[in-house]
Amino acid sequence: MPAPSVSPDPAAHSGIPRATARLQLHRDFRFEQAAATVDYYHRLGISHFYLSPILVARPGSTHGYDVVDATRINPELGGEAGLRQLHQRLHAQGMGIVVDIVPNHMAVGHHNAWWQDVLRWGRHSRHAEWFDIHWDSPDPALSGKVLLPFLGQPYAEALEAGELVLRFDAEHGELQIAHHDNVFPLTPTDYAAVLETAGSARLKDVIAAFAAIDPAQEDKDGRADAARAQLRTLAADPEALGDIDAALAAFSASQPHGRSAMHQLLERQHYRLAYWRNAADEINWRRFFEVSELVGMRVEREDVFEAMHAEIFRLYAEGIIDGLRLDHIDGLTDPATYCLRLRERLRSLRPGHEPYLIAEKILAGDESLPPGWQLDGTTGYEFMDQCAAVLHDGEGEPVLDELWRDIVGELPVTADQLQSHGPGELCHFPTIVQEARRSFLVRNFAAEFNALTLCLHQLARSATQTRDLTLMSIRRAVAELLVHFPVYRTYANAQGMPAGDRELLASTVQKAEATLHAADHAALHVVEGWLGGDLLLDSRDAHRRALQLHAMARFQQLTPPLTAKSMEDTAFYRFGRLLSRNEVGAEPAHLSLSVSHFHRLAARRAEQTPGSLLATGTHDHKRGEDARMRLAALSEIAEEWSTVLRHWHQLNAPIVAATAGQQGGIDAVDECMLYQTLVGAWPDGMRAGDDDLSALGELAERVIAWQRKALREAKRRSDWVVPQTDYEAACERFTRALLCDPGLDPRHHPFLTELEDFVRRLAPLGTVNSLSQTMLKLTSPGVPDFYQGSELWDLSMVDPDNRRPVDFALRERRLADAVSRPVSLRDWQSGSAKQQLIHAVLQYRRDHALLFAQGAYVPLTTHGKLARHVIAFARLLPVQEGGEHALEATLVICTRLAGHLLSFEGRREEALPLVSAESWGDTRIAIPQVLSHAGGGMRRWRSVLTSGQGELEECAMPDGERGGSIVVADILGSLPVELLALRVN
């Protein structure tokens, strides 16, 4: 029987997707495994697969962001054949592909041919300007060289130990310096000197061939290739190979003068090998954040732009992919120009198809995506923040603040802390961030900070008016500016700085003045003018203009990693008031968001970036979306949580003492964060008293992995550079003692049974939040995005825990059951209600695509007893029906802050995540006349999720017009969320 034909989904091949599924590809989840999920995701209602990077990454990469070859599809993922098969499966279902690309950086190492060419030829390499390398370093030892901080010990020790080995790659005819897994090419001009040490007549001709190579000549690559081929041929002769080995032996640490010869040889290379800890202080090339294995690319150059995108352009032109997600857009020198060039290039490759372009961009506060970039939107971190914040209860903030202050107050005060802020600084999130920034500037990003200030000092010396500005004064001024910088970056370029950014820079300068000595204020204001683009347009000095542009770029490329590392990878692990707010894109100091503010932001997104992804989970999230929602419920029962946490702290004090090491036991801050993590990650249905302890053991291993990462990211009691293994071991012993100590019977261990009981109390509240979060994502302006596997409950922790294999077979079975009945709370603990909700609304979106893609967003007001516990809005779209103007409309209603509204009178495992009709009382939603009336009468409503239906009731609106209303108790009788279709009687 022939396969049934499928009508292609127009959204899949022209413009903005309807809904995306984010899949993380790696060698254990390839294109073929992704293809096997196509039918499942199609039935769920997804229009596009949103894939992690697909180009060749470092072998074994689990994420794909460490690209080493931008010209090929990664063979570990199944290569081009696998990608085409995936495309065919998707195309058959009318679905498309959005691919994640990495324009900012590549991975270094011997797998990257472009990078190796730079190490081989230095500034004479045709790729020398492709990488963001500072070739003219003020350090004479690095002038014209690339720092390679990849040694496991100081250079002298590695040399002495013979860890730097000169070897011959017979297959390629190449001489290399090997250091464990690292391979560094020898410059071809040194081959002759090396081979001459053998004193062999057999090598005379090949020595002459290498000696004739001139790195400055255009034909150097051809000559070098020919000489290496000659050497490769010679090596086939055992006697000649013996001569080559004899030459190499002269550079061996086992020979009397071998180490000296090796050192002299290394000094002549176009790179300088160094201890890995030197990277932060000395590195002379731009890294991705502080990762020394990832080098920044100068994608603003046309040749680099074309080379890095050639494969992607080919795939787009052929219709294999339909859109791009741009990783770390803030790392680029000029994001605006890059985005415009990219869209124009894609349009030219596939006329008639509008490419979908989104960028990974964290927006701080009320910051908006610059409209001039012509992007469809962001990857959705701002929505993830807004959606979570509106489901937190601000009334619980004073209690949570007091609890956190008491926890922090238990920390021992060291002499160093007495001289600074003491442990109390952990109570104020902005202070944590600022202190982290100061530390990063002098440690982790010292080289980048140094390069920026040296450039500004050169600029000062280039003019008479500023020649007396000292380097140290500039350093102090810039440091304070960076410490107070409120957003990820500004976007000045050769045309100057946008007015909004200029105002932000000026306000930041005012904040910096408050903490900067008055003697340095003059330097601060000069720096402000330079970084703000002043003098650019009037400058007739090309050298000064180039210096200023370079300084502006360096500043703007330093603020994003400084901000991210200070907040997401440090402060988030120090500030533990409520971990559900410690999420990428959020600011933990802001516990909650009002419903009215949420509405304003949603309306703005509908107007400005309706193509933005709506994410609630990503491959970078700190906690799974449902763990986050469970913890959010703690803000609703803050008094109860405070009592529980204090009790657990007292209950487990003997275990803290029993598991302590030389650096003491787990401290109060880390203990508090551990308890929150356990509450969020405790699997639904898991019982502490089960005879089979394997589930507890598995949870313990996952939590311990999170804990180790959390301790090192916080950099309070341990860190990645110098791990404090004694303290880490004490924390691990404590965690194991709580969860799986063989000496403790979990059926009688009071903490475990109390934890399980508390999670059962909290789970229905978290479920209300999760279903509301899911509904908001499904119906708000934007494109709902589903991180792999999150259709069921996602209680994961930070990576790698959130990248564990997904049981798609289970999800397929659940979906088969879900489509056969209305959405219900039956077996809600399994997550089936969430999957049902997603399926039902995505089917409705499929049938009403224009309503959700282009429809207006109308906030609805609520009145009555529980008005603050409802979020309601409408989506509406004018349409033509039979030549008449009509209105297509839906209403969205979500429960919020149900902490004191649910009934727990029966057994707790029987409690439903549902507010009773009696509790809602007189709570109503007001419906404006444009929505409630049509054809002289009131509209009727029909539930998209259940079989419910009814008619709106007449009511008077605040503006005096007639309107309608709907009683919440009539709508939320069986579910905590609803989607209603409005129709004429």
N, C-alpha and C positions, 0 to 999 in steps of 0.2 A: 504494500500500500504506500503510495507516495506521501511524503511528509506534507502536513497542512501548510498552506501559504500563510505568511505572517505579514500583516500590514505594517510597514515600517513606521516607527514613531517619529514624527517630524522633529521632535525635540532632540532626538539622538543624532541628527545629521545636520542641523542648521541652528547654530547658536547655543543658547543656554540650556544645560541639562534640566531635566525635571527632578531627578533625584540621583545621588551618586552613592556607590559603595566603595569605600577605601580598602584596598588590599595591599598588604605588605608582601612583596615578592622576595624570595631568596632561593638558595639551591634546594631547600626542602619544601618550598611551595612555589612551583614554577608556573609557566604559562599553562601547562597542561592541567595542573591542579586548579588553576583559576578558571580554565575553560569548563571544568567539571561543575562549577558552581553557577554557570550562566543561567540554566533553566530555573534554579532556585531563586536567584535574584530577580529574574524576569517575572516569576510568579509573585514575588514579594512586591514588585512595582518599581524597581530600579531602572533608570534609563541609561546610565553610564557607569562603567568601571573607572575608578579613579586609582591609578596604579602608582606605586612607588617607583623611583628611577629604574629605567630598563637598560641603560647603556652599561658598558663593561665597567664593573667595579673591582675593587681589590678581591682576590680570591677568598671565598668564604664570607664575604660581606653579608650581614644580616639585614641591611637596610638600603644599600645602593647609593648612598650619598657620597661615597668615597670613589668617585669615577676616576678611572685611569686611562680610559680610551673612549673618547666621545664619538668615534667614527663607526662603532659597531654595537649591535644588540648583544647583551650579555649572554654568552653561551651557557653559563650556569643556570640561567632562567629558561633555557630552551632555544636561545638564538632566534634569528629572524623567522625560521620555520615555525617555531612555537608561537611567536607573536602573531603570525599570519593565521594560524589555526584558531587562536583565541579570537582574533578579529572576525573570522568567518562565523564562529559560533555566535558571537554578539550580533553581527550583522543580520544573521538569520532570524534573530529575535527583535530586530529593529533597534538595537542598542549600540552605544558608541564607547569610545575610550578617551579619557583625559589622563595625560601622563605628567608625572612630576619630573622637572628638569632642574639641573644644578648649574646655573650660569656663573655663580660667584667663585667657585673653587674646584680644584681637582685634588686627588690624592697623590702624594709624592711616592717615590720608590721605583724599583727596577721594572715594574709592570707598566709604568707610564713612559712611553717612548719620547714624548715631548720633553719631559723633565730630564730624562737621561741624556738627551741631546744637549740640554743646557749645561749639565754637569760635565759633559764631554768637551764642549767647545767654549763654555763661558759666554762672554759677550759677543763672540763671533757666531754663536748659534742662531739659526733663523727663528728660534723660539725664545730668544733671550728677553725680548720685550713682551712676550705673551704672559709671562708670570709677573706678579707684582713684586719685583725684587728691587731693593735699593742698592744698585751697583756701586754708587759713589758714597760708600759709608765713610764717616769721619774716622772710623777705626782703621788704621793702616793695615792691620792684619786681615781686614775684610774688604778692602778696596778691590773691586773687580771680582770678588768671590761670593759664593753662596754659603751661608752657615748651615751646617748639617748637624743638628744637636741630637744625634741618634745613638751615641755611645752609652753603654750601661754603667760606665765608670769614667773618671777623668781621663783625658786623652793620654797623658803620660803613663798611667797605669795600664790602659788598654794596649799601648804600644809595647810596654815592658812585658806584658803577659802574652804577647804574640797573638792578640785577638784581631789584629789588622793584617790580613793575609793577601799578598799579591798572587793572583791565580790566572790561569789561562783557560778561557772557554773555547775549546777546540771546535765546537759546532759552529760558532760564529767568528772564530779567528780573533777574539777580543781579549785584551788584558783588562783585568778588573781588580778592584780592592774589595775584598769580602770581609764583612763583620757579622758573624752569625747569619741571620736571614737577609741582611742588607747587602746589596751589591752596588758598588759605585764604579762607573767607568773611568778608565785612565784616558787622559787626553791623548789623541793619536800622535801628537808631536813628541811625546815621551816614550813611545814604543821603541824608537831607535836607541835611546840611551839605555833602556832596560835590556834589550836584546844584545847590545854590544858587550855587556858584562860576561856573556858566554864565550867570547873570543872565538866564535865558530865561523869558518869560511862558508859553511852551508847557509848561513843566515845573512850573508853579505848583501845579496840583491834585495831582500825584503827590508833590511835595515835602510838601504838607500831609498827604497820606495817611501818608507815612512818619513825619512829625513827630508824628502822633497816636498812634503805637505806644508803649505802656507795657510794658516787659519784665516788669514785676511782675504784669501782668494775665493772667488765664487765656486771654483771646482773642488773645494776641499772635501766635500762629502763624497764625491765620485772617486777622488784619489784615495781617500781613506778606505772606502769600500773595496777598491781594487787591491790595496795593500793588505787588508784583512783577508781577502779571498786568497791572496798569495800565501799568507801565513797559514791559513787553514789547509791549503794544499800541502804545504811543507810538513805540517803536523801529522799528515798521514804516513810519513816516513818515520819509523821508530827512532832512527838516529837523530833526525832533525828535532823530533819531539823531545829527545833527551837533552839536546842543546837548549831548547826553550826552558825545560825544567831547570837546567843549570843556571840560566839567567835569572829565573825566579828565585832560586835558592839564595842568591846574593842579597835578597831583601827580606830574608827570613829572620825572625827573632832568635832562631837557634844558631845563627852564624855570628862570628865575633863583631862584625861591623854591620850586621843586618838591620838592626833597629835604627841605627843612624842613617843608613841608606834609605830605609823605608820612610823615615821622617822627612828627609830631604826630598824624596819623591812626592810625598803628600803635600809638602809646602809648595810644590810647583803646580798643583792641580787648581782647578777653577772653583774649588769648594774647600771649606775648612771644617774638618770633623771636630765635634765637641761633645762634651758630656751633656746628657739630655736635660739636666737641670739648668744649663746655661741658656736654654731657649728663651725663657721669660725676660732675661736681662739683655741678651745680645742678638736675638734673631733679626735678620735684615731683610725679611720678606714678610708680606702680609699673610697671616694665617686666618683660617676660619675659627673665630673665637680664640681660644688658647690651644687649639689642637695642632700640634706641630707636624702632623702627618697630612694636613690639608693646606694647600697653598692657594692664595688668592689669584684670580685671573683678571687680566685687563680686557674684559669683554667690551669695553668702550671702543677698543680698536676694531676697525672693520674686519681685518684679517682674522682676528681671534673670534669675533662674533660669528663669522661665516664658518670657521673651522669647528667651533664648539656646537653649532646648530645644524651642520650639514645633514647629519643622519636624521635628526628630528624633522627638518624641512622636507626631506625625501618621503618620510613616513606620512607627513601631513598632506603633501601633494598627492600621494597615492590614495588618500582616504583611509589609511590604517588608523590614524589617530585624529581626534576632532578638537582637542583643546589641550592647554598646558597649564600646569601649576608651577609657578616660579618660586623656587626655594630661596630663602634668605635674600629677598629683594633689597633690603637695607644694606647689604654688604657691597653693592655696586657703587661705582664712583658717581654715576648719574642715572638713577633708576628711571626718571622720566623719559630721557632720550632713548634708553634701552627699550622700554615698553612700547614707545611709539614706533621705533624701528622694527621691533618684533611683529607688532600687529600689521604694519604695512607690508612686511615681507611675507607673512602668512597669507594675507589677502591676495597678494600677487600670485601665489602658488596655487590657489584653489578658488578661482573667481566664483562668486555666487554662494560661497559658504563663509559665514562669519565665524572666525575662530573664537573659542571660549578661552579667555585668559584671566586667571586669578593669581594672586600673589600671597605668599606667606608674609604677612605684615601684622605686627601687633600694634594696635591703636590704643594709646593711653588716654584715659579720661574721655573728653568729648572730641578727640582728634578724629578727623575724617580722612579717608583715602583721597589723595589729590586727584581731582577730576581730570586734570590735564594728562594723566598717565594713560587714559583710555583703557583702563582695566575693567573687567566685568565685576570685580569685587575682590574680597580677601578669602582666605581659607577658613574664616569663621571663628577665630579666637575671641573676637569682641562679642559675638553672639553667645558663645559658651559662657563668658563672664556675665553678661546681662541676664541670660536665662537662669543661671544659677543664683545670682544675687537677688532676683525678684522672688525666689523661693526660699530665701533666708528671712528669719524674723528679726527685725531690728530691735524689737522690744527686749530681746534676750541679750543684747550687747552689754549692758552694764554688769550683768551677772557673769558673763563670760570674761569680761575685762578683769573683774575682781578675782575670779578663779585663776586666771593666767598670772596676775600680779603675785598672788600667793605662791604659785608654783615657782615662778622666777625668784621670788624672795628666799626660797630654800637653797638656792645655789650658793656654794662657798665663794667668798669674795677674796680674790688674789690681790697681791700688792700692785700688780699692773693695772687691775681693774679699779682699784682705789684711786690711782693717778689719772684714770680716764673717766669712763661713765659708769663702771660697775655693772653688775648683772641687770640692773634696772633698765638698761638700754634695750633689753630684749622685750620690754613692754611696749615700745614705740616703734612701729614698723618703719617709718621714714628714717629714723635714726639708725636702725639696723642696716638699711640699704646704704645710707651715706657712709657708715663705718666700713661696710664691705667694699664700697667703691674706693675709699682711700687705700685699703689694703691691696686691692687689685692693681691700682696704679703703681704702687711701689714694688709689687711682686709679680703677679701674673702677666700684666701688660706693661711692664717697665720699659721694654724695648720699643713698643709702639708709642708709648707716651714720650719717650726720649726722642724718637724720630720726629714726632710732631713739634715738640718744643724747640728742637734744633733747627727745624725748618722755619719756625716763626722767628727765631733769633737771627737766622740768615736774612730774613726779610727786614728785621729791624736794622741790621747793619747796612742794608742796601740803600738807606736814605739818611740824609743829614739829620732830619728832624727826629729820628728814632734811634740813632746809632748808640745812644747812651742807655737804652733799655738792656738790662743785663739778662743773661740766660736764666739765672736763678729767680729773678723777679717774674719773668715770663712763666717759668715752671710753677711758681706758687699761684699765679693768677689763673693759669689754665687748669691746674688741679682743682681749685675751688669751683671753677665753671663746670668742670666735668662731674664733680661730686653732687652738684645741685641740678644737673640737667634733668628735666622732667619727662621727656619723651625719648623714643629710641634714636631719632636723628632729625636733622633739618635737611633741606634739599636745595642748597645753593649750587649754582654752576657758573659757567662763564658769563651768563646774563645777569648774575647777581643772586640775591636771596629773595624768595617770595615774601610778600608783606607780612603774612601771618607768622612765618618762621622768624622774620626779623623782630617782630614784637615778642615772640617767645624768647628769643636770644636776649633781648633787652631786659625782660623780666627775670631771666635767670641770672644775668649780671647783677641785678639788684640784690638777689638772694645771696650771691657769692660775696658781694661787698660786706654783708653782715658778718661773715666768718673770715674775711681776709683783712690783714693788717692794712691800715690806711695808707701806708707807704707804698703799697702795691696796687692801689686803686687806679693810678694812671696807667700802669701796664695793662691792667684788666680792660680798661676802656679802649686802648689801642688794639688789643687782641680782639675785642668785640667788633671793632670796625673792620679789621681784616677778615675775620671769619664770617661776618655779615655781608661781605661782598663790596664794601665801600672801596672806592678808588679803582675798582676793576675797569669800569667803562671809560674812565678818564686817563688811565695809565698809558703813557706812551713808551714805557720801559718794558720791553718784552721779557727781560730777565725777571724783573720784579713781579710782573703779571703771572709768569709761570710759577714763581715761588708761592705767590698768594693762592693760586688755584690748587697747587699741591698741598698747601697747608689746610685749605678748606676741605679738600677731599680726605686728607688724613684725619682731620677732626671728625668728619661725618662718618668715617668708617671705623672710628674708635668708639663712638658713643653706643652703637648697637650692641657689640659684644660686652662692653663694660656694663651696660644696663641689664642685659640678659643674665650675665654671670652673677652680678650683684644681687639681682632679685630672684630669678627662677632657680639658680643653682647655689644660692647661699642663704638669702633672707627667708626664702620659703621653707628652709630646713631649720631655721632658728626660731621663727615666730610660730608658735603652736597654739594660738588662741582657739582656732577652729580650722582644721586642715582642709575642709571642703572649699575654703576660699583661697587656699594656696595652690592656684592653678594657673597654667600658662595663659597669659592675656588678662589675668585679674590682678587686683591689688588687695592683699589680705586686710589692709587697714579699713577697707570699705566692706563692711559685713553684708549689707543689704541694699536693695534698690527698690524704690517705690513703684507701684503699678503705673502711676502717671508718667514717671520717667521712662519706664520700660516702653510704654506706648509711644512716647516722643521719639525714642531711638529707633523703634520699629518703623514708624512713619518716615523718618529720615532715610532709613535704609531702602524703603520702598521707592522713595523719590530719587535717591542718589545711586545706590548700588544694588538693584533688585536681583543681580546675578551672583551676589556673594554666597559662598557656602554657609550653611547653618550647621556648625559642628557642635557636638556635645562630648565627643571623644576623638582623640587623635593618636598617632603613634608616639607623640611626645607628651601625652597627658601624665600628670602626677598620680591621678587616681581615676579608675573607671567611672563612667558617668553615673552609675547607680550606687557605687560606693560613696560618691560625692553627695548624691541626693540623700542617702541614709544619714550621712554625717550632718547634712544641712538641717535635718530634723532636730539635731541637738540644740540648735538655736531656738527651737519652738518649745523645748522643755528644759531650758537652761538651768533652772533651779534643781530639777531632778538630776540632770547630768552633773552638776557641781557636787551634789551629795554623793552620787555614785563614784565619781572620780576620786574624791577625797577619801571615801571608804576604801576603794581599791588600793590607793596609795598606802593607807595605814595597814590594810590587810596583808599586803605583800612586802612590807618593810623587812620582815625577817628573811625573805627570799633575796631581797636586795643585798642584805648584809652577808648572806651565805654564799652568794655568787660573786662577791667583790674580789678585785685583784689588787695589785700594788697601787694602781691609780684610783682605787675606790670602786664602788658599785655604780650601776646605772644612775644618773642623776635625775632630778625631778622633771626637768624639761624633756629629756629623752624618754623617760617613763611615760609622761603624759602623751607624747606623740605616738608611742607604741600602743597605748590603750586605744587611741583613736583609730589607729591603723587596724587593730584587731577588730574593732567594732565595724569598721567599713568593709573589711575583707572576709569576715566570717560568713561562710557559705550558707545560704538558706537551706534549712533542713538538716544541717550537720548537728549531731548530738554529742555532747562531751562524754556521755556515759556509754557510748557504743563500745562493745568488746573489741571491735576492729579499730586499732589506733592509727592505721595508715593514713586516714584523712587528716588527722591532727598532725601527724608527722610531715605530710606534704605541705600543710599550711605553715608549719613552723619553718620549713626550708625556704618557702617563698618570703615569709616575713623577715627572716634573718638576712636574706639577700637584700631586701629593701632597707633594712636597718643599717647594714654595712654601708650602703650607698648614701643613705641619709646622714650618717655620722660624718662621712668624708666630705659630702657636699656642704654641710653646715660649717665645717672648718672651725668648730668650737673646741671639741675634744679630740678630734682626729682630722686627717685630710688625706688627699690623694698623693701628695708629694712625700710626706713623712707620716705614714699611717701609725696611729698609736694602738698597736695591736693588743696591748694589755687591757686598755679600756674597751676596745671592740670585743674582746673575748669575754669580758665581764658582762657586757650587754647581751651577747649571744647566750651565755650561760643562763642569764635571767629569763630570756625569752623561752629557751628550751625548758627551763624549770616550770614555767607557767603552762606550756602547751604539751610537753611530751616527756617530762622527766620520768624515767622508769620507776623511780621511788615514790611517785605520787599517783595514786589511783584517781583517774579523771572523774570517776563516778562520785568521789567523795572530796574532790579538791574544790573548796568553796569558790575560788576565783573563777575557775572554768565554768562551773554551773551557774554562777552569777552572770558571767559574760554571756553565756548562751541565753539565759532568761532575759537579760537586758536587750539583746539583739532581737529576740522574738517580740519584745515590747516595741522596739524601734522599727522593725521591718515594715509593718503596715504604713507607718508615717513616711518612711523612705519610699515606699511604693507609690503612695499618692504623689509625692514629689517627682518620682521618676516618670510616671504616666503623664503628669502635667508638663514636665520638661520635654517629653517625647511629642506631645501634642503641639506645644509651642514651636518646636522645630519643624513639625510637619506642615504647619499652617501659616507661620509668620512669613513676611516677605523675604525671599531668598530661596536657595536650593538646599533642601535637607540632605545632609551627608551622614552616612552610617559607617562607622569604623567597624572593621571586620569582626563579625560575631556578636556585635552589641545589640542585635535584635532581641536576644534574651538578656538576662541580667548580667551586667559587666561590673564585677567587684574587684577588678584588677588593681594592681599597684603600678608604680613607675616601671619603665622599661628596665630589664627585658621582660618583666612579668606581663606587661600588656601586649607582648608580641608572641605569647604562647600559641601553639597550634589551636585552630578553631575546629570544633566538632560540627562540620557542616551536615553530616548525616543526621545528627540529632535535630538540627534546625529544619532540615527538610521534612522529617517526620512530624515535627510539631506544626510546621506550616500546613502540611496536608490536612491535619486535624483542624487547624485554625480557620481555614477557608470554608469549612462545612457548617459553621455556626456563627451567630452574631458574637460580637466582642463581649466578653464577660470576665468576671473575676474568679471564675472557677479555676482552681489550681493555680492561683496567682503567684504562689511561692516559686514556681518553676520558671517564671518569666513569660509564660505563654500569653498572658494578657497584653504584655508589651508588644510581642510579635504580632498578635491579632490586631492591635491598634495600628501598628505600622502598615500592615497589609491593607486594612480597610481604608485608611486615609490615602495611601498611595494609589489605590485603585480609583478612588474618587478624584484624586489629582490627575490621574491619567485621562479620565473622562472630562475633566474641567481644567485642562492645562492652562488656557488663557486666563482664567479667573485667578489662578495662583501666580502666574508669571507676570501678569499686567494689572491685576485687580488692585483697587485702592485699599488702604488699611484704615479702618474706622474704629477707634477706641469706643467702648461702650461703658457707660457709667453703671455702677451698682448701688443699691440702696437697701436699707434694712439691717436686721440684727447682725448678720455676718458679712456685711458688704466688703470688708477688707480681706475676706478669705476667698475672693473670686477674682479671676482675671478673665475679662471678656472682650472680644473684639469681633468685627465683621470684615470679611473680604467681599468686595462688590465690583462688578464690571458691567458697564452698559453694553447691551447686545441688541441685535435686530432680530425680531421674531415675526415672520410674515409681513415684513414691511413696516412693522411697528417698533417703536423704541421700547425696550424692556430692560430689566435689571436682573442680572444673575448675582445671587448673594448667598453667603454662608455665615453662620455664627459659630464662634469658637468660645467654649466655656471651660475653664480649668479651675480646679480647687487648689488653694494654697494655704500654708500655715495651719494644717489640720491637727497640730500637736495636742490640743486640748479638746478636740471635737470628736475623736473616734471613741467608740464604745469598746470597753475591755471587760464587760461584765461576765462573759462566758470564759471558756478556756482560751488562753492567749493564742494558741495555734489556730483557733477558729475565728479570730478577729479579722474583719474585712477592712481593706484600705478604702473605706467609704464613709463619708459623713451621712448620718441618717437624715431622712426627710424631716423628722421632727426638729432636729438641730438647726436646719436651715431656716425654719420659721418663716418670717415674712420677707426674707432676702429676695430681691428682684433685680432683674437687668432691664434697664431702659433701652428701648429700640427707637431710633429716630424715625420720623415719618417717612423719609425716603426709602427706608427699609421695611417699615412695618405695614405701609398702606400701598395698595395697588388695585386699580379697577374699581375704586370706590369702596373697597372693603379691606379687612385685615388679612395679611398673609398667613398662611399655614406653615408650620414647620414639620420637618421629617428628620429623624435621626439617621445619620449615615452609619452609625455604629450598631444600633439596635433596631428593634421594630417600633420604637416609640414615635408618636406623631401627635399633633395638636394644633391649636390656633393661638396666635398672639392675642393678648388682651389689650383693650383700649386703655390709654392713660394720658395724663397731661404731662407735657415735657416742661423743663425749667424755662424754656424760652417762650412758653405760651402756646406753641404749636401742639397739634394732636400727635400722639405717638403711640407706640405699643410697649408692652412689657411682657416679661416671661418670668414665671416663678421658678427659682432655682431648684426648689424641692421637686418640681415636676420634671425637671431635666436631668438632674444628677441623682436619680433614684437608684440606679444600678451600677453606675460607673462614676469615678471622680472627675472625668473629663467628657466633653461631648462636642460633636460637630453636627450642626443642624443645617440642612438645606432649606431655604425659604422659597415658597412658591405661592402663586396666586390661587385663591379659592376656585 
